[in-house]
Structures are given as C-alpha cells and as structure tokens.
Amino acid sequence: MTTANQDSYMQDSQGRLVPISLVSDIDKLRDQTVRRIADEVMRMKALLGEFKQRVREDIYTFADLSASRYGKAWGGKKGNITLTSYDGKYRLIVAVDDTLAFDERLQIAQQIITECLDKWSSDARPEIKMLVNDAFQVDKAGKINTARVLGLRRLEIHDPDWQKAMQAITESIQIAGSKRHIRFYERDEQGQYMPISLDGAAL
C-alpha cells in the first residue's frame, strides 16, 4: 500500500493522497491482491535473471573445457552453440541474433531503384513495383523492415543500375546490436524437439 501515512492515506493512480476512510473495502482488497501477486512476480523475475546468468556461465565453462582438450581456447561467445544430452532427450541452444540497420547508402539505393522503375516504365512488372514500394515502407516507429529490403536482392534482375543498387544495399548494412537468447527443448515421442517455455503466458 503506497501512502504518505500508511494508516491514514492511499495514493491513487494520479498521485493524489486519498484518506483511507474514503477508499472502499473492495478497492483496498484489490490493491492488496495486485501488490501481493506483483511482489511474487518480481521475485520470480529476479530468480529467472539469476538462472539465465548461471546457465550462460555453465555453458561457456563447458565450451572452454571442451576446447581445452584440443589445446585451444573457445572463442565463440559471439556465435551460436548447441548442446544435447547424451540420450538426446534435451537440447539447449544459445543463439546470438544481430540487429541490422542501414546507413545513408540505403537512400542512395532507393534513388537508383526508383530511377530503374522510371526507366523501365511500362516494362516493369507490377509485382516488382509492389515489392519495391513495400520494402521501403516504414512502420509506426519509423523503422524500415530489414527482411523486405534484403529480399530485393533475391530478385533476378540483371540491369547494371539495379545491380548497383543491390550493392549499395549490401554495403549499407550495419550491425546495430546483438541479443543472446538461451532456448531449451525436449524431444517428444515423434523425435521432434519441442521448446520448453518459461514464459508464463505459454504455461
């Protein structure tokens, strides 16, 4: 219960101090219920954080030990690693996902592509125009869909200007950051590895 004087006031969602005598019993009970559960959630969050760190350290310690048997130091902390139990029942994967971004050369590529479409005019297939327009659309946060832009490179168009634009796209790619994910799997009766989720919404 958030109060200036816990016996006299409760603070509402707008920061106002409401005399506790004016707060209904059901509102008090709701507040107590939410806070009790929230305290448990925060404890679980802290435990999961500690668990994730401990698992990561265990994996890297094992990888270092495995590499040392060949007289090498394991240098894969920026890469992926997969470990499987001896009986194949459990598998854990450390996956490193890079977040990609584009520098100013993406705008140059877009200009060249626009010039290509203008040059081809009626000869340009409608689906290509649609793919190009979709690729350079931004979302509500003002970000370009990386997969759509990179997908343009799969189009088999041999026009030299188009190829120049594809080169500009490739050279504009920058790694903006990386995230390391630890995923756990259990093999089912059909031999498929199914994810073991620690997400409360999936339990």
N, C-alpha and C positions, 0 to 999 in steps of 0.2 A: 504494500500500500504506500503510494507516494504522497507524502504530506509534509507540510511545514511543521505541524504539530500533530503527530500521528493520532493522537486521541481526539483531536478537535476538527481536522480538515482532511479532505481528499482533493487531490489535484485532478481536474478534468482534462480532456484531450486538447483544450485550448489554453492550458496552463493556468486556469483560474482555480483559486482555492475555495472549495465548496464546504461549508460547515457539514460535518459528518451527520448531524441530525437531519439534514435535508436530503441525504442520499438514501434511496430506498434499499430495503434489505436484499432485493434481487440484484440490484446493481453492485452492492457490496460482495455478494456471493459470486457474481460473475467475475468481478475483479480478482477475488481470491483464487478462483478456479483457473483463470488465464495465467495469473502470475505463478501459481504452483507448477503448472504444466510448462510454462516458459522457463522456469528455473531448471526443470529436468532436461528440457531441450538444450539449454546452454551447457549443461554438464555433459550431455551426450556429444555435443559438438566439440567440446574440448577433448573428450576421450577419443573421438574419431580422428581429430587432428594429431594427437599423440600416437595413435595406432598407425596412421598413414606415415608419419615420420619414422617410426620404428620399423615398419615393413620396408620402407625405402632403404634404410640403413642396413637391414638384414640382407636385402637383395644385392646391394653394392658390395657388402662384405663378402658374400658368397662369390660374386663375379671376380672380385680381386683375388680370392683364394684360388678359384679355378684357373685364372690367368697365370698365377704364380707357379702353378705346376708345370708350365711351359716356359718359365723364366721370363715372363712378360708381365707388364703392368696393364691392368684393364683400363682402357681409355674410352669407354663407350657411354659415359654419363650423359652425352648429348644425343645418344641414339636409343633405339628400341631394344628390349630384351625380353625373351620368353623363357619361363621356367615351367617344367611339368613334373609332377610327382612320378615316382618310379612305376606305379601301376597305371599311370595315365589318367587317373580319375580327376585330378585337379590341375589347373593351369593358371598361372598368373603372368600378366603382361604389363611391362612398363612401356608406355607409348609416349613419345615426345611429339607433340603437334606444334608445328610452326605456324604463326600468324603472319600471313603475307600482306604486303601493302605495295603500292605503286608510287614511283616518283613522277617528276614532271614529264617524263618521256611517254607516259600513258596518254596525256593530252596530245602530244605530237602524233602518236599512233592513231588516235581518234580522228585527227585532222586528215591524215593520209587516207584513212579508210573512207571518210566522207568524200574526199576527192575521187577515190576509186568508184564509189557508188555513182557520183555525178558523171564520171567519165563513161561508165558502163550504161547509164541511163536506163533505157527500156530493156537492155540486155541483162540487167541484174535480176536474178531470180528473187521473187517476193520473200521466200523463206530466209534468204541471206540478209535482206534488209531488216526483216523481223529479228533475226539473231543479233545483228549489229545493234539495233535500237535497244533491245533488251539488255545487251551486255553492258551498255554504258548508262543504264538507269541507276539512280541512287535510291537507297532505302530512306526511311524516315530519319535515320541518324546521319544521312548524308554520305553513306558509305557505298562503294561500288561492290557488286557481287563478284568476288575473285574468281569463282569457278566459271561464271559465264564469260568473263573476259578471257581467261585462259582457254576456254572452249573454242574460241575463234581460231586458235592455232591449229585445230584439227581439221578445219575446212581445207579441202584440196583446191586451192586457187593459186595459179602459177603466175599471175600478174606480178611483175617486178615491184611495182609500188605496194601491192598487198603484202608481198614477202618482206618489204622494207618495214611496213607497219608491224608485222608479226615479230620482226627482230627487235623493234622498239619496245614492244610489249614485254618480250623476254628479258631485255636488258633493264626494264623499269622495275622488275620485281625486287622487292626488298623484304628481308625477314624482320618484321616489326617486334616479334617476341616469340617466346616458346612456353608451352604449358606441358607439364609432365603428369600423365594420368596413370594410375595403377588400377588394373581391371582383373577381376577374379572370375574363373569359370569352373564349372563342374560338368563332367561328361555324363550324358544321360544314357538310357538303355539302348538308344539307337546309335550311340557313338558320337553324337553331336555335343560340342561344348556350349553349354548354356551359361549366360552371365549370372553371377551371384551379386545381386544388387544390395547395396547398403543404403539406398535411397528409401526413406520412409514411405514415400508415395507409391513405391513399387512393391512393398511388402504386403 
